[in-house]
Amino acid sequence: MSLPRASSVGIIVNPHAGKDIRRLTSAPGQTSDAVKIGIMRRIAAGAVEMGADRVLLSSDTHHLSERAVDGLDGTFEFVESPLTGSHLDTVAAARSMWKEQVGAVVVLGGDGTCRDAATGWPDIPMIAISTGTNNVFPSTVDGTTAGVAAALVAGGAVALDGVGRQAKRVALRIDDPNRDAIVHECALVEAALVDTAFVGARAVNDPSTIRWVVACIANPGSTGLASIAGRVHPVDRHEPRGVLITLGAGGRRVRVPLAPGTFATLEVASVDPLEPSMPMELPGGGVLAYDGERTTPVSADSAITVSIELSGPRLIDVEQALAIAARDRRFDVADGTPSRKDPHGD
């Protein structure tokens, strides 16, 4: 069951995912530290089981990584982090794993955490596990299975090109006369302009302030800003296009779930499909939100250029990776092979 070459698997966790202010204004669930530790422990055990030579983990202010691998067999390393308690920790962890040539990274968090990881490592080979709020980009994956799949890809037993599909991004170029330089940003699901003067708690809660939404994934079953595009003009994550939804009077009125258990009626002024790599200039005046989080204040004089680009993370298909491994008998044990110690450490 060993892998054909040396392999390194990464694990990045956002300790704050699934705990933001939306729990005070709507009815989402909460992902506790204990749940995240359990998922990380299963990922590490799965990676070790498939012969990963080392597992690199992000450092965090809650010490989730250290607690997750305590007592496990295997080689575990903790990458350096500024320990700001912010998104910068995820960006730094992904960048460090890129430099360490990690073969596959399992990311625990929401859309924003996945975006932060892709900021640090633009085409990061990623398995994204949902532990956040209103998640569209990550999905629910068992930690044990994710760890096994990550090790298979990292070690070359399963080729990344065969199971890692490059995701889209919403690319933004922000030319604001109030800034010294042009700013480049991206989103993995959607970018939106919110008519407010402050970033504040980052979550977008007031539907009347949303001016436009550009989505590269528009799932009608999603919740949050992505649900606006999803219920007006669905776009699959694997098709190359995107869509621009402009809010305002004169068009359709649509009912959308902007937060778990909370619905709002929005007026849609226009719907414009976006072809890949075709730039469109949009107005500013407010705060730009990326993947549901208000981030960048922009003046009304700003020129914001957006486009849909196929330059996001390499999203690993876990089931496909395991199916290929099973076909190639990667899970078979040769006669006479001594039993291995259970690596779970309990």
C-alpha positions as a Markdown table, in Angstrom:
| # | Residue | x | y | z |
|---|---|---|---|---|
| 1 | Met | 0.0 | 0.0 | 0.0 |
| 2 | Ser | 3.0 | 2.3 | -0.2 |
| 3 | Leu | 3.2 | 5.1 | -2.8 |
| 4 | Pro | 5.6 | 5.2 | -5.7 |
| 5 | Arg | 7.5 | 8.3 | -4.6 |
| 6 | Ala | 8.0 | 10.6 | -1.6 |
| 7 | Ser | 4.9 | 12.6 | -0.8 |
| 8 | Ser | 3.8 | 15.5 | 1.3 |
| 9 | Val | 0.2 | 16.3 | 2.2 |
| 10 | Gly | -1.0 | 19.6 | 3.6 |
| 11 | Ile | -3.8 | 20.5 | 6.0 |
| 12 | Ile | -5.1 | 24.0 | 6.4 |
| 13 | Val | -7.8 | 24.9 | 8.9 |
| 14 | Asn | -9.6 | 28.2 | 9.6 |
| 15 | Pro | -10.4 | 28.1 | 13.3 |
| 16 | His | -13.0 | 30.9 | 12.8 |
| 17 | Ala | -15.0 | 29.3 | 9.9 |
| 18 | Gly | -18.5 | 28.5 | 10.9 |
| 19 | Lys | -18.6 | 31.0 | 13.8 |
| 20 | Asp | -19.2 | 34.5 | 12.3 |
| 21 | Ile | -21.8 | 37.1 | 13.1 |
| 22 | Arg | -24.4 | 35.5 | 10.9 |
| 23 | Arg | -25.2 | 33.2 | 13.8 |
| 24 | Leu | -26.7 | 36.3 | 15.6 |
| 25 | Thr | -28.8 | 37.4 | 12.6 |
| 26 | Ser | -29.9 | 34.1 | 11.0 |
| 27 | Ala | -30.0 | 30.3 | 11.7 |
| 28 | Pro | -26.9 | 28.6 | 10.4 |
| 29 | Gly | -25.2 | 25.8 | 12.2 |
| 30 | Gln | -21.9 | 26.1 | 14.0 |
| 31 | Thr | -18.7 | 24.0 | 13.5 |
| 32 | Ser | -16.9 | 23.7 | 16.8 |
| 33 | Asp | -13.2 | 23.4 | 17.4 |
| 34 | Ala | -13.8 | 19.8 | 18.5 |
| 35 | Val | -15.5 | 18.9 | 15.2 |
| 36 | Lys | -12.6 | 20.5 | 13.2 |
| 37 | Ile | -10.0 | 18.7 | 15.3 |
| 38 | Gly | -11.8 | 15.4 | 14.6 |
| 39 | Ile | -11.9 | 16.0 | 10.9 |
| 40 | Met | -8.2 | 17.0 | 10.8 |
| 41 | Arg | -7.2 | 13.9 | 12.8 |
| 42 | Arg | -9.0 | 11.7 | 10.3 |
| 43 | Ile | -7.3 | 13.5 | 7.4 |
| 44 | Ala | -3.9 | 13.0 | 8.9 |
| 45 | Ala | -4.6 | 9.3 | 9.7 |
| 46 | Gly | -5.8 | 8.7 | 6.1 |
| 47 | Ala | -2.7 | 10.3 | 4.7 |
| 48 | Val | -0.4 | 8.3 | 6.9 |
| 49 | Glu | -2.3 | 5.1 | 6.1 |
| 50 | Met | -1.6 | 5.7 | 2.4 |
| 51 | Gly | 2.1 | 6.2 | 3.1 |
| 52 | Ala | 2.5 | 10.0 | 3.0 |
| 53 | Asp | 6.1 | 10.7 | 4.1 |
| 54 | Arg | 5.0 | 13.9 | 6.0 |
| 55 | Val | 2.0 | 15.9 | 6.7 |
| 56 | Leu | 2.3 | 19.7 | 6.9 |
| 57 | Leu | -0.3 | 21.6 | 9.0 |
| 58 | Ser | -1.1 | 25.2 | 9.3 |
| 59 | Ser | -0.5 | 26.9 | 12.6 |
| 60 | Asp | -3.5 | 28.7 | 14.2 |
| 61 | Thr | -4.3 | 30.8 | 17.2 |
| 62 | His | -6.6 | 28.0 | 18.6 |
| 63 | His | -3.8 | 25.3 | 18.3 |
| 64 | Leu | -6.2 | 23.0 | 16.4 |
| 65 | Ser | -3.4 | 21.4 | 14.4 |
| 66 | Glu | -1.3 | 20.4 | 17.4 |
| 67 | Arg | -4.3 | 19.0 | 19.1 |
| 68 | Ala | -5.4 | 17.1 | 16.0 |
| 69 | Val | -2.2 | 15.1 | 15.5 |
| 70 | Asp | -1.4 | 14.5 | 19.2 |
| 71 | Gly | -0.5 | 10.8 | 19.7 |
| 72 | Leu | -0.7 | 10.0 | 15.9 |
| 73 | Asp | 2.0 | 8.0 | 14.3 |
| 74 | Gly | 3.7 | 9.8 | 11.3 |
| 75 | Thr | 5.8 | 12.8 | 10.5 |
| 76 | Phe | 4.0 | 16.0 | 11.2 |
| 77 | Glu | 5.3 | 19.6 | 10.6 |
| 78 | Phe | 3.7 | 22.9 | 11.4 |
| 79 | Val | 4.3 | 25.6 | 8.8 |
| 80 | Glu | 5.2 | 29.1 | 10.0 |
| 81 | Ser | 2.3 | 31.6 | 10.4 |
| 82 | Pro | 2.0 | 35.2 | 11.4 |
| 83 | Leu | -0.8 | 34.1 | 13.8 |
| 84 | Thr | -2.9 | 37.2 | 13.2 |
| 85 | Gly | -6.1 | 35.3 | 13.8 |
| 86 | Ser | -7.2 | 36.6 | 10.3 |
| 87 | His | -7.3 | 35.4 | 6.7 |
| 88 | Leu | -3.6 | 36.2 | 6.5 |
| 89 | Asp | -2.8 | 33.0 | 8.4 |
| 90 | Thr | -4.4 | 30.9 | 5.6 |
| 91 | Val | -2.7 | 32.9 | 2.9 |
| 92 | Ala | 0.7 | 32.4 | 4.6 |
| 93 | Ala | 0.1 | 28.7 | 5.2 |
| 94 | Ala | -0.8 | 28.0 | 1.5 |
| 95 | Arg | 2.3 | 30.0 | 0.4 |
| 96 | Ser | 4.5 | 28.0 | 2.7 |
| 97 | Met | 3.1 | 24.7 | 1.4 |
| 98 | Trp | 3.7 | 25.9 | -2.2 |
| 99 | Lys | 7.3 | 26.5 | -1.4 |
| 100 | Glu | 7.6 | 23.1 | 0.3 |
| 101 | Gln | 6.2 | 21.5 | -2.9 |
| 102 | Val | 3.3 | 19.8 | -1.1 |
| 103 | Gly | 1.5 | 17.5 | -3.5 |
| 104 | Ala | -2.1 | 18.0 | -2.3 |
| 105 | Val | -3.7 | 20.2 | 0.4 |
| 106 | Val | -6.9 | 19.6 | 2.3 |
| 107 | Val | -8.6 | 22.9 | 3.3 |
| 108 | Leu | -11.1 | 23.1 | 6.1 |
| 109 | Gly | -13.3 | 26.2 | 5.9 |
| 110 | Gly | -15.8 | 28.0 | 3.7 |
| 111 | Asp | -15.7 | 29.9 | 0.4 |
| 112 | Gly | -13.6 | 32.6 | 2.0 |
| 113 | Thr | -11.0 | 30.2 | 3.4 |
| 114 | Cys | -10.6 | 28.5 | 0.0 |
| 115 | Arg | -10.2 | 31.9 | -1.6 |
| 116 | Asp | -7.5 | 32.8 | 0.9 |
| 117 | Ala | -5.7 | 29.5 | 0.2 |
| 118 | Ala | -5.8 | 30.3 | -3.5 |
| 119 | Thr | -4.5 | 33.7 | -2.9 |
| 120 | Gly | -1.4 | 32.2 | -1.3 |
| 121 | Trp | -1.1 | 29.5 | -4.0 |
| 122 | Pro | -3.2 | 30.4 | -7.1 |
| 123 | Asp | -3.4 | 26.9 | -8.6 |
| 124 | Ile | -3.2 | 24.9 | -5.3 |
| 125 | Pro | -4.1 | 21.2 | -5.7 |
| 126 | Met | -7.0 | 21.3 | -3.2 |
| 127 | Ile | -9.6 | 19.1 | -1.5 |
| 128 | Ala | -12.0 | 21.6 | 0.0 |
| 129 | Ile | -14.0 | 20.4 | 3.0 |
| 130 | Ser | -16.9 | 22.6 | 4.1 |
| 131 | Thr | -16.8 | 23.8 | 7.7 |
| 132 | Gly | -18.0 | 27.4 | 7.1 |
| 133 | Thr | -21.3 | 29.3 | 6.3 |
| 134 | Asn | -23.2 | 29.4 | 3.0 |
| 135 | Asn | -20.6 | 27.3 | 1.4 |
| 136 | Val | -20.6 | 26.8 | -2.4 |
| 137 | Phe | -17.0 | 26.0 | -3.3 |
| 138 | Pro | -16.2 | 23.4 | -0.7 |
| 139 | Ser | -18.2 | 20.3 | -0.1 |
| 140 | Thr | -18.9 | 17.7 | 2.6 |
| 141 | Val | -16.2 | 15.1 | 2.5 |
| 142 | Asp | -15.2 | 12.5 | 5.1 |
| 143 | Gly | -11.8 | 13.4 | 6.6 |
| 144 | Thr | -10.5 | 9.9 | 6.4 |
| 145 | Thr | -11.4 | 9.6 | 2.7 |
| 146 | Ala | -9.9 | 13.1 | 2.0 |
| 147 | Gly | -6.6 | 12.2 | 3.6 |
| 148 | Val | -6.3 | 9.0 | 1.6 |
| 149 | Ala | -7.1 | 10.8 | -1.7 |
| 150 | Ala | -4.7 | 13.6 | -0.9 |
| 151 | Ala | -1.9 | 11.0 | -0.3 |
| 152 | Leu | -2.7 | 9.1 | -3.5 |
| 153 | Val | -2.3 | 12.3 | -5.5 |
| 154 | Ala | 0.6 | 13.7 | -3.6 |
| 155 | Gly | 2.6 | 10.5 | -4.1 |
| 156 | Gly | 1.7 | 10.1 | -7.8 |
| 157 | Ala | -0.3 | 6.9 | -7.4 |
| 158 | Val | -3.1 | 8.9 | -8.9 |
| 159 | Ala | -2.2 | 11.6 | -11.4 |
| 160 | Leu | -3.3 | 15.1 | -10.5 |
| 161 | Asp | -4.1 | 15.8 | -14.2 |
| 162 | Gly | -6.6 | 13.0 | -14.1 |
| 163 | Val | -8.6 | 14.0 | -11.0 |
| 164 | Gly | -7.8 | 17.7 | -10.4 |
| 165 | Arg | -10.0 | 20.0 | -12.4 |
| 166 | Gln | -9.0 | 23.6 | -12.6 |
| 167 | Ala | -11.6 | 25.9 | -11.0 |
| 168 | Lys | -12.8 | 29.2 | -12.3 |
| 169 | Arg | -12.3 | 32.6 | -10.7 |
| 170 | Val | -13.9 | 36.0 | -10.8 |
| 171 | Ala | -10.9 | 38.2 | -11.5 |
| 172 | Leu | -11.2 | 41.9 | -10.6 |
| 173 | Arg | -9.0 | 44.9 | -11.6 |
| 174 | Ile | -9.7 | 47.9 | -9.4 |
| 175 | Asp | -8.5 | 51.3 | -10.5 |
| 176 | Asp | -9.4 | 53.7 | -7.7 |
| 177 | Pro | -8.1 | 57.3 | -7.9 |
| 178 | Asn | -8.0 | 57.3 | -4.1 |
| 179 | Arg | -5.4 | 54.5 | -4.2 |
| 180 | Asp | -1.7 | 54.7 | -5.1 |
| 181 | Ala | -1.8 | 51.6 | -7.3 |
| 182 | Ile | -4.2 | 49.3 | -9.2 |
| 183 | Val | -5.5 | 46.5 | -7.0 |
| 184 | His | -6.1 | 42.9 | -8.3 |
| 185 | Glu | -8.5 | 40.6 | -6.4 |
| 186 | Cys | -10.4 | 37.4 | -7.1 |
| 187 | Ala | -13.3 | 35.3 | -5.9 |
| 188 | Leu | -13.9 | 31.6 | -6.3 |
| 189 | Val | -17.7 | 31.9 | -6.3 |
| 190 | Glu | -18.9 | 35.5 | -6.6 |
| 191 | Ala | -17.9 | 39.1 | -6.2 |
| 192 | Ala | -20.5 | 41.8 | -5.3 |
| 193 | Leu | -20.7 | 45.6 | -4.8 |
| 194 | Val | -22.4 | 46.5 | -1.6 |
| 195 | Asp | -23.5 | 50.1 | -1.1 |
| 196 | Thr | -22.0 | 50.8 | 2.3 |
| 197 | Ala | -19.1 | 52.9 | 3.6 |
| 198 | Phe | -17.6 | 50.3 | 5.9 |
| 199 | Val | -16.3 | 46.8 | 5.8 |
| 200 | Gly | -17.6 | 46.1 | 9.4 |
| 201 | Ala | -18.3 | 42.5 | 10.3 |
| 202 | Arg | -17.7 | 41.5 | 6.6 |
| 203 | Ala | -20.9 | 39.5 | 6.2 |
| 204 | Val | -23.5 | 41.0 | 3.8 |
| 205 | Asn | -26.8 | 41.1 | 5.7 |
| 206 | Asp | -28.8 | 44.0 | 4.2 |
| 207 | Pro | -30.3 | 43.0 | 0.8 |
| 208 | Ser | -31.1 | 46.6 | -0.1 |
| 209 | Thr | -27.4 | 47.5 | -0.3 |
| 210 | Ile | -26.4 | 45.0 | -3.0 |
| 211 | Arg | -25.8 | 46.7 | -6.3 |
| 212 | Trp | -24.4 | 43.9 | -8.6 |
| 213 | Val | -23.2 | 40.4 | -8.3 |
| 214 | Val | -20.8 | 38.6 | -10.7 |
| 215 | Ala | -20.8 | 34.8 | -10.2 |
| 216 | Cys | -18.7 | 32.1 | -11.8 |
| 217 | Ile | -20.7 | 29.4 | -9.8 |
| 218 | Ala | -24.4 | 30.1 | -9.5 |
| 219 | Asn | -26.1 | 27.1 | -7.9 |
| 220 | Pro | -29.9 | 27.5 | -7.3 |
| 221 | Gly | -29.5 | 25.4 | -4.2 |
| 222 | Ser | -27.0 | 27.7 | -2.5 |
| 223 | Thr | -27.5 | 30.2 | 0.2 |
| 224 | Gly | -26.0 | 33.7 | 0.5 |
| 225 | Leu | -25.0 | 36.1 | -2.3 |
| 226 | Ala | -24.5 | 33.2 | -4.7 |
| 227 | Ser | -28.2 | 32.4 | -4.4 |
| 228 | Ile | -29.0 | 35.6 | -6.2 |
| 229 | Ala | -27.4 | 34.5 | -9.4 |
| 230 | Gly | -28.3 | 30.8 | -8.8 |
| 231 | Arg | -32.1 | 31.6 | -8.7 |
| 232 | Val | -31.9 | 33.9 | -11.7 |
| 233 | His | -29.4 | 32.4 | -14.1 |
| 234 | Pro | -27.8 | 29.1 | -12.9 |
| 235 | Val | -24.1 | 28.5 | -13.9 |
| 236 | Asp | -22.5 | 25.1 | -13.2 |
| 237 | Arg | -19.0 | 25.1 | -11.6 |
| 238 | His | -17.7 | 23.2 | -14.6 |
| 239 | Glu | -19.0 | 25.3 | -17.5 |
| 240 | Pro | -16.6 | 28.1 | -18.5 |
| 241 | Arg | -19.0 | 31.0 | -18.3 |
| 242 | Gly | -20.3 | 33.3 | -15.6 |
| 243 | Val | -23.1 | 35.8 | -15.1 |
| 244 | Leu | -23.6 | 39.4 | -14.0 |
| 245 | Ile | -26.7 | 40.3 | -12.0 |
| 246 | Thr | -27.5 | 44.0 | -11.7 |
| 247 | Leu | -30.0 | 44.8 | -8.9 |
| 248 | Gly | -32.5 | 47.6 | -9.2 |
| 249 | Ala | -36.1 | 48.4 | -10.3 |
| 250 | Gly | -37.6 | 47.7 | -13.7 |
| 251 | Gly | -37.2 | 43.9 | -14.0 |
| 252 | Arg | -37.9 | 40.7 | -12.1 |
| 253 | Arg | -38.6 | 40.3 | -8.4 |
| 254 | Val | -36.9 | 37.2 | -7.0 |
| 255 | Arg | -37.1 | 35.6 | -3.5 |
| 256 | Val | -33.7 | 34.4 | -2.3 |
| 257 | Pro | -32.2 | 33.0 | 0.9 |
| 258 | Leu | -29.4 | 35.5 | 1.8 |
| 259 | Ala | -28.7 | 33.7 | 5.0 |
| 260 | Pro | -29.7 | 30.3 | 6.4 |
| 261 | Gly | -33.4 | 30.4 | 7.3 |
| 262 | Thr | -33.7 | 34.0 | 6.2 |
| 263 | Phe | -35.3 | 35.1 | 2.9 |
| 264 | Ala | -35.5 | 38.4 | 1.0 |
| 265 | Thr | -37.1 | 39.8 | -2.1 |
| 266 | Leu | -34.7 | 41.4 | -4.5 |
| 267 | Glu | -35.4 | 43.4 | -7.7 |
| 268 | Val | -33.3 | 42.3 | -10.6 |
| 269 | Ala | -32.7 | 45.1 | -13.2 |
| 270 | Ser | -30.7 | 43.0 | -15.7 |
| 271 | Val | -29.0 | 39.7 | -16.3 |
| 272 | Asp | -25.9 | 39.5 | -18.5 |
| 273 | Pro | -24.1 | 36.1 | -19.3 |
| 274 | Leu | -20.3 | 36.5 | -19.2 |
| 275 | Glu | -18.1 | 34.6 | -21.6 |
| 276 | Pro | -14.7 | 33.4 | -20.3 |
| 277 | Ser | -11.9 | 36.0 | -20.4 |
| 278 | Met | -14.2 | 38.8 | -21.7 |
| 279 | Pro | -13.7 | 41.8 | -19.4 |
| 280 | Met | -16.6 | 44.0 | -18.4 |
| 281 | Glu | -16.3 | 47.4 | -16.6 |
| 282 | Leu | -18.6 | 48.0 | -13.7 |
| 283 | Pro | -19.3 | 51.0 | -11.4 |
| 284 | Gly | -17.9 | 51.4 | -7.9 |
| 285 | Gly | -19.1 | 53.3 | -4.9 |
| 286 | Gly | -19.2 | 51.1 | -1.8 |
| 287 | Val | -17.4 | 48.0 | -0.6 |
| 288 | Leu | -16.5 | 45.0 | -2.8 |
| 289 | Ala | -17.4 | 41.6 | -1.2 |
| 290 | Tyr | -15.6 | 38.5 | -2.3 |
| 291 | Asp | -17.2 | 35.1 | -1.7 |
| 292 | Gly | -19.7 | 36.7 | 0.7 |
| 293 | Glu | -17.3 | 38.8 | 2.7 |
| 294 | Arg | -17.0 | 42.6 | 2.4 |
| 295 | Thr | -13.3 | 43.4 | 1.9 |
| 296 | Thr | -12.4 | 46.3 | -0.4 |
| 297 | Pro | -13.8 | 49.9 | -0.1 |
| 298 | Val | -14.0 | 51.6 | -3.5 |
| 299 | Ser | -14.9 | 55.1 | -4.4 |
| 300 | Ala | -17.6 | 56.1 | -6.9 |
| 301 | Asp | -15.0 | 57.2 | -9.4 |
| 302 | Ser | -13.4 | 53.7 | -9.5 |
| 303 | Ala | -13.1 | 51.7 | -12.6 |
| 304 | Ile | -13.8 | 48.0 | -11.8 |
| 305 | Thr | -13.0 | 45.5 | -14.5 |
| 306 | Val | -14.2 | 41.9 | -14.0 |
| 307 | Ser | -13.8 | 38.7 | -16.0 |
| 308 | Ile | -14.3 | 35.0 | -15.6 |
| 309 | Glu | -11.0 | 33.2 | -15.8 |
| 310 | Leu | -10.1 | 29.5 | -15.7 |
| 311 | Ser | -7.1 | 30.0 | -13.3 |
| 312 | Gly | -8.3 | 28.9 | -9.9 |
| 313 | Pro | -7.3 | 26.0 | -7.7 |
| 314 | Arg | -7.0 | 22.4 | -9.0 |
| 315 | Leu | -10.0 | 20.9 | -7.2 |
| 316 | Ile | -9.4 | 17.2 | -6.6 |
| 317 | Asp | -12.3 | 14.8 | -7.1 |
| 318 | Val | -12.0 | 12.5 | -4.1 |
| 319 | Glu | -14.3 | 9.8 | -5.3 |
| 320 | Gln | -12.6 | 9.6 | -8.7 |
| 321 | Ala | -9.2 | 9.4 | -7.1 |
| 322 | Leu | -10.3 | 6.5 | -4.9 |
| 323 | Ala | -11.9 | 4.7 | -7.8 |
| 324 | Ile | -8.7 | 4.9 | -9.9 |
| 325 | Ala | -6.7 | 3.6 | -6.9 |
| 326 | Ala | -9.1 | 0.7 | -6.5 |
| 327 | Arg | -8.9 | -0.1 | -10.1 |
| 328 | Asp | -5.1 | -0.1 | -9.9 |
| 329 | Arg | -5.3 | -2.3 | -6.7 |
| 330 | Arg | -3.6 | 0.4 | -4.6 |
| 331 | Phe | -5.4 | -0.9 | -1.6 |
| 332 | Asp | -4.3 | -4.5 | -2.0 |
| 333 | Val | -2.0 | -6.0 | 0.6 |
| 334 | Ala | 0.7 | -8.4 | -0.6 |
| 335 | Asp | 1.0 | -11.9 | 1.0 |
| 336 | Gly | 3.4 | -11.9 | 3.9 |
| 337 | Thr | 3.1 | -8.2 | 4.5 |
| 338 | Pro | 3.2 | -7.6 | 8.3 |
| 339 | Ser | 0.2 | -6.0 | 9.8 |
| 340 | Arg | 0.5 | -2.2 | 10.3 |
| 341 | Lys | -0.2 | -0.5 | 13.5 |
| 342 | Asp | -3.5 | 1.4 | 13.5 |
| 343 | Pro | -2.3 | 5.1 | 13.1 |
| 344 | His | -5.3 | 6.7 | 14.8 |
| 345 | Gly | -3.5 | 7.1 | 18.1 |
| 346 | Asp | -6.5 | 6.5 | 20.4 |
